[in-house]
């Protein structure tokens, strides 16, 4: 309660001046950036963190895209190998050594090379040679087509996400 004759305006001004009611707040914060202290506004900190998070998400999507492209590539390679029955040809079965088999496969895959996602490497041929006969005998074209369609659909989704990343 104010004493009689004391101005309320002066009292309010005095309260603000001599109490914690009037404190200067700085909307900037100090962060360490490149091993140096840096004063940034909250908006700048948020923008920096959002950009960093988007960069991480972009990298993860690109890694997943690379994995899917590899799956698609090998599924295509396997399909050609099995459907063309390359494993049943005389030159394949009676090859003198592994190098001869690899040369034979390289020659047989020549017509399909332009249609494949990337160049065929020696380890791709070696991976084909590791396919078990049971898997070749039970090869299901429809199942392989569904797998390739699923991979393509996921790739399309990833491409969309990468293109529209905001």
MDAnalysis code that builds the backbone (N, CA, C; Angstrom):
import MDAnalysis as mda
import numpy as np

u = mda.Universe.empty(498, n_residues=166, atom_resindex=np.repeat(np.arange(166), 3), trajectory=True)
u.add_TopologyAttr("name", ["N", "CA", "C"] * 166)
u.add_TopologyAttr("resid", np.arange(1, 167))
u.add_TopologyAttr("resname", ["UNK", "UNK", "UNK", "UNK", "UNK", "UNK", "UNK", "UNK", "UNK", "UNK", "UNK", "UNK", "UNK", "UNK", "UNK", "UNK", "UNK", "UNK", "UNK", "UNK", "UNK", "UNK", "UNK", "UNK", "UNK", "UNK", "UNK", "UNK", "UNK", "UNK", "UNK", "UNK", "UNK", "UNK", "UNK", "UNK", "UNK", "UNK", "UNK", "UNK", "UNK", "UNK", "UNK", "UNK", "UNK", "UNK", "UNK", "UNK", "UNK", "UNK", "UNK", "UNK", "UNK", "UNK", "UNK", "UNK", "UNK", "UNK", "UNK", "UNK", "UNK", "UNK", "UNK", "UNK", "UNK", "UNK", "UNK", "UNK", "UNK", "UNK", "UNK", "UNK", "UNK", "UNK", "UNK", "UNK", "UNK", "UNK", "UNK", "UNK", "UNK", "UNK", "UNK", "UNK", "UNK", "UNK", "UNK", "UNK", "UNK", "UNK", "UNK", "UNK", "UNK", "UNK", "UNK", "UNK", "UNK", "UNK", "UNK", "UNK", "UNK", "UNK", "UNK", "UNK", "UNK", "UNK", "UNK", "UNK", "UNK", "UNK", "UNK", "UNK", "UNK", "UNK", "UNK", "UNK", "UNK", "UNK", "UNK", "UNK", "UNK", "UNK", "UNK", "UNK", "UNK", "UNK", "UNK", "UNK", "UNK", "UNK", "UNK", "UNK", "UNK", "UNK", "UNK", "UNK", "UNK", "UNK", "UNK", "UNK", "UNK", "UNK", "UNK", "UNK", "UNK", "UNK", "UNK", "UNK", "UNK", "UNK", "UNK", "UNK", "UNK", "UNK", "UNK", "UNK", "UNK", "UNK", "UNK", "UNK", "UNK", "UNK", "UNK", "UNK", "UNK", "UNK"])
u.atoms.positions = np.array([
    [0.847, -1.185, 0.000],
    [0.000, 0.000, 0.000],
    [0.880, 1.231, 0.000],
    [0.474, 2.211, -0.767],
    [1.246, 3.450, -0.856],
    [0.778, 4.437, 0.223],
    [1.729, 5.207, 0.685],
    [1.403, 6.245, 1.668],
    [0.620, 7.353, 0.973],
    [-0.235, 8.052, 1.691],
    [-0.980, 9.135, 1.076],
    [-0.032, 10.220, 0.545],
    [-0.320, 10.705, -0.671],
    [0.456, 11.766, -1.288],
    [1.608, 11.258, -2.155],
    [1.821, 9.934, -2.225],
    [2.906, 9.380, -3.046],
    [2.334, 9.035, -4.420],
    [3.047, 9.443, -5.448],
    [2.582, 9.201, -6.820],
    [2.784, 7.730, -7.193],
    [1.744, 7.135, -7.712],
    [1.840, 5.719, -8.104],
    [2.738, 5.539, -9.335],
    [2.757, 6.510, -10.253],
    [3.616, 6.419, -11.449],
    [5.090, 6.394, -11.067],
    [5.494, 7.263, -10.127],
    [6.886, 7.298, -9.695],
    [7.251, 6.007, -8.968],
    [6.336, 5.484, -8.208],
    [6.593, 4.246, -7.460],
    [6.781, 3.076, -8.418],
    [5.965, 3.000, -9.450],
    [6.084, 1.914, -10.439],
    [7.420, 2.016, -11.165],
    [7.790, 3.243, -11.563],
    [9.093, 3.430, -12.214],
    [10.233, 3.006, -11.290],
    [10.140, 3.339, -10.007],
    [11.186, 2.982, -9.043],
    [11.244, 1.459, -8.862],
    [10.095, 0.808, -8.829],
    [10.068, -0.649, -8.683],
    [10.763, -1.329, -9.872],
    [10.482, -0.839, -11.047],
    [11.120, -1.427, -12.238],
    [12.628, -1.168, -12.239],
    [13.039, 0.001, -11.781],
    [14.459, 0.370, -11.818],
    [15.271, -0.384, -10.763],
    [14.704, -0.645, -9.590],
    [15.476, -1.224, -8.480],
    [15.099, -2.670, -8.150],
    [14.392, -3.335, -9.026],
    [14.057, -4.744, -8.769],
    [14.393, -5.568, -10.011],
    [14.135, -6.846, -9.933],
    [14.406, -7.741, -11.066],
    [13.309, -7.687, -12.128],
    [12.400, -6.764, -12.000],
    [11.335, -6.653, -12.993],
    [11.867, -6.115, -14.311],
    [12.972, -5.383, -14.251],
    [13.517, -4.805, -15.472],
    [14.912, -5.395, -15.704],
    [14.982, -6.443, -16.547],
    [16.245, -7.106, -16.848],
    [16.422, -7.109, -18.354],
    [17.603, -6.804, -18.794],
    [17.894, -6.861, -20.230],
    [18.151, -8.315, -20.620],
    [17.413, -8.782, -21.576],
    [17.599, -10.138, -22.094],
    [18.147, -10.054, -23.504],
    [19.133, -10.855, -23.753],
    [19.699, -10.901, -25.097],
    [19.169, -12.142, -25.802],
    [18.558, -11.985, -26.975],
    [18.034, -13.151, -27.684],
    [19.139, -13.965, -28.368],
    [20.392, -13.531, -28.244],
    [21.511, -14.265, -28.826],
    [22.060, -15.265, -27.813],
    [22.581, -16.341, -28.331],
    [23.218, -17.312, -27.456],
    [24.626, -17.558, -27.980],
    [25.453, -18.006, -27.085],
    [26.844, -18.251, -27.445],
    [27.011, -19.750, -27.683],
    [27.459, -20.094, -28.860],
    [27.705, -21.495, -29.201],
    [29.133, -21.617, -29.717],
    [29.654, -22.826, -29.636],
    [30.991, -23.088, -30.161],
    [30.833, -23.590, -31.588],
    [31.408, -22.864, -32.520],
    [31.329, -23.232, -33.925],
    [32.735, -23.135, -34.506],
    [33.211, -24.236, -35.070],
    [34.585, -24.301, -35.595],
    [35.610, -23.984, -34.500],
    [35.367, -24.511, -33.292],
    [36.246, -24.337, -32.126],
    [36.397, -22.879, -31.686],
    [35.414, -22.042, -32.003],
    [35.425, -20.636, -31.601],
    [34.047, -20.272, -31.054],
    [34.002, -19.421, -30.039],
    [32.689, -18.966, -29.565],
    [32.030, -18.078, -30.621],
    [30.756, -18.264, -30.779],
    [30.038, -17.517, -31.806],
    [28.671, -17.124, -31.244],
    [28.313, -15.860, -31.362],
    [27.020, -15.388, -30.886],
    [26.018, -15.461, -32.031],
    [24.987, -16.246, -31.820],
    [23.958, -16.428, -32.840],
    [22.590, -16.187, -32.239],
    [21.661, -15.803, -33.085],
    [20.281, -15.694, -32.622],
    [19.684, -17.097, -32.579],
    [18.591, -17.231, -31.885],
    [17.934, -18.526, -31.777],
    [17.528, -19.031, -33.163],
    [17.089, -18.128, -34.009],
    [16.706, -18.518, -35.374],
    [17.900, -19.074, -36.140],
    [19.076, -18.465, -35.961],
    [20.278, -18.952, -36.645],
    [20.686, -20.333, -36.134],
    [20.562, -20.541, -34.820],
    [20.888, -21.848, -34.243],
    [19.941, -22.906, -34.810],
    [18.661, -22.585, -34.845],
    [17.684, -23.532, -35.399],
    [17.967, -23.820, -36.872],
    [18.262, -22.788, -37.629],
    [18.552, -22.956, -39.053],
    [19.779, -23.864, -39.242],
    [20.817, -23.635, -38.451],
    [22.036, -24.447, -38.531],
    [21.733, -25.910, -38.202],
    [20.969, -26.128, -37.126],
    [20.646, -27.504, -36.730],
    [19.745, -28.194, -37.750],
    [18.805, -27.473, -38.300],
    [17.927, -28.057, -39.316],
    [18.730, -28.416, -40.567],
    [19.637, -27.533, -40.971],
    [20.485, -27.827, -42.132],
    [21.362, -29.047, -41.876],
    [21.904, -29.155, -40.661],
    [22.726, -30.327, -40.318],
    [21.897, -31.597, -40.349],
    [20.701, -31.541, -39.795],
    [19.823, -32.711, -39.789],
    [19.428, -33.105, -41.204],
    [19.128, -32.114, -42.035],
    [18.785, -32.414, -43.432],
    [19.972, -33.045, -44.160],
    [21.178, -32.569, -43.865],
    [22.369, -33.163, -44.471],
    [22.525, -34.618, -44.080],
    [22.291, -34.925, -42.801],
    [22.372, -36.317, -42.337],
    [21.300, -37.175, -43.001],
    [20.085, -36.656, -43.076],
    [18.999, -37.410, -43.715],
    [19.292, -37.650, -45.191],
    [19.835, -36.631, -45.860],
    [20.188, -36.767, -47.273],
    [21.241, -37.866, -47.450],
    [22.251, -37.872, -46.578],
    [23.282, -38.909, -46.654],
    [22.693, -40.303, -46.445],
    [21.795, -40.427, -45.456],
    [21.164, -41.723, -45.194],
    [20.347, -42.185, -46.400],
    [19.601, -41.273, -47.009],
    [18.816, -41.626, -48.192],
    [19.723, -42.030, -49.352],
    [20.840, -41.334, -49.513],
    [21.763, -41.680, -50.593],
    [22.420, -43.035, -50.346],
    [22.727, -43.336, -49.092],
    [23.287, -44.657, -48.763],
    [22.265, -45.745, -49.069],
    [21.026, -45.532, -48.658],
    [19.969, -46.527, -48.919],
    [19.755, -46.680, -50.424],
    [19.801, -45.563, -51.152],
    [19.656, -45.615, -52.612],
    [20.772, -46.454, -53.227],
    [21.991, -46.269, -52.760],
    [23.115, -47.060, -53.262],
    [22.936, -48.545, -52.987],
    [22.445, -48.870, -51.786],
    [22.203, -50.275, -51.440],
    [21.132, -50.879, -52.356],
    [20.078, -50.130, -52.588],
    [19.001, -50.626, -53.451],
    [19.472, -50.802, -54.893],
    [20.286, -49.863, -55.369],
    [20.811, -49.991, -56.736],
    [21.687, -51.228, -56.863],
    [22.467, -51.533, -55.825],
    [23.295, -52.746, -55.840],
    [22.413, -53.998, -55.865],
    [21.356, -54.002, -55.048],
    [20.427, -55.147, -55.035],
    [19.794, -55.327, -56.408],
    [19.351, -54.229, -56.990],
    [18.717, -54.276, -58.292],
    [19.699, -54.759, -59.358],
    [20.925, -54.269, -59.297],
    [21.956, -54.681, -60.251],
    [22.205, -56.180, -60.157],
    [22.398, -56.687, -58.938],
    [22.708, -58.108, -58.817],
    [21.498, -58.970, -59.148],
    [20.296, -58.505, -58.826],
    [19.093, -59.261, -59.195],
    [18.994, -59.363, -60.716],
    [19.325, -58.286, -61.416],
    [19.317, -58.302, -62.883],
    [20.376, -59.254, -63.415],
    [21.558, -59.209, -62.838],
    [22.663, -60.070, -63.250],
    [22.304, -61.545, -63.040],
    [21.751, -61.823, -61.875],
    [21.355, -63.195, -61.544],
    [20.265, -63.696, -62.490],
    [19.328, -62.844, -62.773],
    [18.225, -63.212, -63.658],
    [18.741, -63.579, -65.050],
    [19.621, -62.750, -65.584],
    [20.190, -63.028, -66.912],
    [20.975, -64.336, -66.872],
    [21.784, -64.518, -65.837],
    [22.616, -65.717, -65.692],
    [21.763, -66.980, -65.679],
    [20.660, -66.945, -64.948],
    [19.814, -68.138, -64.814],
    [18.915, -68.326, -66.027],
    [18.273, -67.250, -66.490],
    [17.356, -67.395, -67.622],
    [18.071, -67.770, -68.917],
    [19.283, -67.298, -69.076],
    [20.049, -67.630, -70.284],
    [20.799, -68.952, -70.140],
    [20.678, -69.559, -68.975],
    [21.304, -70.855, -68.674],
    [22.797, -70.866, -69.013],
    [23.469, -69.829, -68.622],
    [24.906, -69.714, -68.886],
    [25.687, -70.811, -68.164],
    [25.164, -71.245, -67.017],
    [25.827, -72.269, -66.220],
    [25.788, -73.647, -66.873],
    [24.952, -73.829, -67.907],
    [24.822, -75.128, -68.558],
    [25.660, -75.253, -69.829],
    [26.267, -74.177, -70.249],
    [27.032, -74.228, -71.494],
    [28.341, -74.981, -71.284],
    [28.772, -75.622, -72.345],
    [29.969, -76.459, -72.289],
    [31.210, -75.677, -71.881],
    [31.362, -74.483, -72.432],
    [32.535, -73.673, -72.117],
    [32.572, -73.301, -70.633],
    [31.411, -73.187, -70.022],
    [31.328, -72.883, -68.594],
    [31.668, -74.109, -67.766],
    [31.025, -75.238, -68.110],
    [31.194, -76.468, -67.335],
    [32.603, -77.050, -67.462],
    [33.209, -76.902, -68.619],
    [34.504, -77.537, -68.854],
    [35.668, -76.537, -68.848],
    [35.457, -75.408, -68.230],
    [36.515, -74.391, -68.172],
    [37.707, -74.927, -67.381],
    [38.897, -74.581, -67.852],
    [40.120, -75.087, -67.233],
    [40.336, -74.512, -65.834],
    [40.023, -73.251, -65.654],
    [40.208, -72.627, -64.347],
    [39.204, -71.484, -64.175],
    [39.296, -70.841, -63.048],
    [38.345, -69.773, -62.730],
    [38.495, -68.589, -63.688],
    [39.698, -68.307, -64.109],
    [39.922, -67.185, -65.030],
    [39.188, -67.428, -66.350],
    [39.211, -68.684, -66.830],
    [38.507, -69.023, -68.069],
    [37.006, -68.846, -67.902],
    [36.487, -69.193, -66.729],
    [35.050, -69.029, -66.449],
    [34.697, -67.544, -66.459],
    [35.535, -66.732, -65.838],
    [35.270, -65.293, -65.787],
    [35.297, -64.667, -67.181],
    [36.235, -65.102, -68.007],
    [36.289, -64.601, -69.390],
    [35.049, -65.030, -70.172],
    [34.618, -66.271, -69.966],
    [33.412, -66.776, -70.625],
    [32.198, -65.940, -70.226],
    [32.044, -65.692, -68.915],
    [30.903, -64.908, -68.438],
    [30.951, -63.480, -68.974],
    [32.129, -62.909, -69.002],
    [32.268, -61.545, -69.515],
    [31.821, -61.473, -70.975],
    [32.195, -62.478, -71.731],
    [31.803, -62.535, -73.146],
    [30.288, -62.723, -73.280],
    [29.705, -63.589, -72.440],
    [28.266, -63.869, -72.523],
    [27.403, -62.679, -72.086],
    [27.918, -61.865, -71.174],
    [27.145, -60.725, -70.673],
    [27.277, -59.486, -71.568],
    [28.112, -59.537, -72.568],
    [28.361, -58.375, -73.428],
    [27.075, -57.741, -73.981],
    [26.096, -58.517, -74.485],
    [24.886, -57.868, -75.027],
    [24.059, -57.123, -73.975],
    [24.180, -57.510, -72.713],
    [23.358, -56.888, -71.671],
    [24.070, -55.748, -70.951],
    [25.337, -55.580, -71.159],
    [26.106, -54.561, -70.422],
    [25.541, -53.153, -70.556],
    [25.112, -52.725, -71.744],
    [24.569, -51.352, -71.834],
    [23.287, -51.148, -71.019],
    [22.540, -52.215, -70.763],
    [21.267, -52.094, -70.041],
    [21.439, -52.159, -68.527],
    [22.592, -52.600, -68.057],
    [22.815, -52.739, -66.620],
    [23.128, -51.387, -65.986],
    [22.913, -51.307, -64.686],
    [23.076, -50.046, -63.960],
    [24.521, -49.571, -63.875],
    [25.438, -50.506, -63.851],
    [26.850, -50.153, -63.776],
    [27.670, -51.231, -64.465],
    [28.963, -50.989, -64.555],
    [29.871, -51.938, -65.185],
    [30.001, -53.187, -64.302],
    [30.096, -54.342, -64.934],
    [30.237, -55.593, -64.189],
    [31.707, -55.753, -63.796],
    [31.922, -56.022, -62.510],
    [33.277, -56.223, -62.011],
    [33.526, -57.713, -61.786],
    [34.782, -58.051, -61.573],
    [35.153, -59.456, -61.385],
    [34.461, -60.054, -60.169],
    [34.327, -59.290, -59.087],
    [33.672, -59.828, -57.889],
    [32.183, -60.090, -58.124],
    [31.567, -59.401, -59.084],
    [30.172, -59.697, -59.442],
    [30.076, -61.084, -60.079],
    [31.016, -61.387, -60.965],
    [31.043, -62.714, -61.586],
    [31.306, -63.789, -60.527],
    [32.218, -63.508, -59.611],
    [32.512, -64.473, -58.546],
    [31.284, -64.709, -57.676],
    [30.528, -63.672, -57.450],
    [29.295, -63.818, -56.663],
    [28.275, -64.683, -57.399],
    [28.235, -64.551, -58.719],
    [27.339, -65.421, -59.509],
    [27.752, -66.878, -59.382],
    [29.047, -67.115, -59.326],
    [29.540, -68.491, -59.226],
    [29.207, -69.119, -57.877],
    [28.914, -68.307, -56.885],
    [28.591, -68.809, -55.556],
    [27.121, -69.194, -55.409],
    [26.297, -68.931, -56.413],
    [24.880, -69.287, -56.338],
    [24.762, -70.800, -56.263],
    [24.003, -71.274, -55.285],
    [23.830, -72.720, -55.112],
    [22.895, -73.258, -56.188],
    [23.138, -74.497, -56.571],
    [22.332, -75.133, -57.610],
    [20.864, -75.223, -57.195],
    [20.617, -75.439, -55.930],
    [19.241, -75.525, -55.441],
    [18.500, -74.214, -55.714],
    [19.178, -73.107, -55.536],
    [18.553, -71.803, -55.786],
    [18.284, -71.615, -57.276],
    [19.175, -72.111, -58.113],
    [18.970, -72.023, -59.561],
    [17.767, -72.859, -59.965],
    [17.653, -74.063, -59.399],
    [16.545, -74.955, -59.754],
    [15.202, -74.405, -59.285],
    [15.197, -73.704, -58.155],
    [13.944, -73.177, -57.612],
    [13.705, -71.721, -58.018],
    [14.468, -71.241, -58.981],
    [14.347, -69.842, -59.413],
    [12.943, -69.583, -59.924],
    [12.338, -68.560, -59.391],
    [10.974, -68.211, -59.766],
    [11.001, -66.821, -60.412],
    [10.711, -66.790, -61.691],
    [10.767, -65.525, -62.447],
    [9.788, -64.500, -61.885],
    [8.573, -64.936, -61.548],
    [7.574, -64.005, -61.017],
    [8.017, -63.406, -59.684],
    [8.603, -64.248, -58.834],
    [9.079, -63.773, -57.542],
    [10.211, -62.761, -57.740],
    [11.103, -63.043, -58.678],
    [12.200, -62.119, -58.975],
    [11.655, -60.806, -59.537],
    [10.634, -60.886, -60.384],
    [10.020, -59.669, -60.936],
    [9.393, -58.823, -59.830],
    [8.723, -59.486, -58.866],
    [8.105, -58.762, -57.753],
    [9.165, -58.083, -56.896],
    [10.276, -58.789, -56.663],
    [11.365, -58.212, -55.883],
    [11.938, -56.983, -56.588],
    [12.160, -57.092, -57.890],
    [12.705, -55.963, -58.651],
    [11.716, -54.801, -58.684],
    [10.415, -55.096, -58.789],
    [9.401, -54.035, -58.773],
    [9.378, -53.337, -57.415],
    [9.524, -54.118, -56.343],
    [9.545, -53.556, -54.994],
    [10.766, -52.644, -54.815],
    [11.912, -53.096, -55.292],
    [13.138, -52.288, -55.198],
    [12.974, -51.004, -56.002],
    [12.407, -51.109, -57.212],
    [12.194, -49.915, -58.042],
    [11.233, -48.931, -57.384],
    [10.189, -49.455, -56.722],
    [9.229, -48.576, -56.047],
    [9.900, -47.841, -54.887],
    [10.716, -48.560, -54.119],
    [11.420, -47.915, -53.012],
    [12.428, -46.887, -53.530],
    [13.091, -47.214, -54.627],
    [14.030, -46.260, -55.248],
    [13.306, -44.997, -55.685],
    [12.123, -45.170, -56.262],
    [11.340, -44.021, -56.720],
    [10.960, -43.133, -55.533],
    [10.589, -43.760, -54.412],
    [10.262, -43.005, -53.208],
    [11.462, -42.237, -52.668],
    [12.624, -42.871, -52.688],
    [13.836, -42.217, -52.214],
    [14.211, -41.054, -53.126],
    [14.095, -41.252, -54.432],
    [14.388, -40.170, -55.382],
    [13.446, -38.987, -55.142],
    [12.176, -39.274, -54.878],
    [11.193, -38.223, -54.589],
    [11.581, -37.474, -53.320],
    [11.944, -38.239, -52.266],
    [12.319, -37.610, -50.999],
    [13.568, -36.738, -51.163],
    [14.528, -37.211, -51.917],
    [15.752, -36.431, -52.141],
    [15.460, -35.147, -52.923],
    [14.559, -35.253, -53.900],
    [14.233, -34.090, -54.729],
    [13.395, -33.049, -53.978],
    [12.608, -33.486, -53.010],
    [11.696, -32.583, -52.305],
    [12.080, -32.415, -50.834],
    [13.347, -32.406, -50.555],
    [13.805, -32.312, -49.172],
    [13.798, -30.858, -48.718],
    [12.842, -30.510, -47.865],
    [12.779, -29.151, -47.311],
    [12.431, -29.239, -45.838],
])
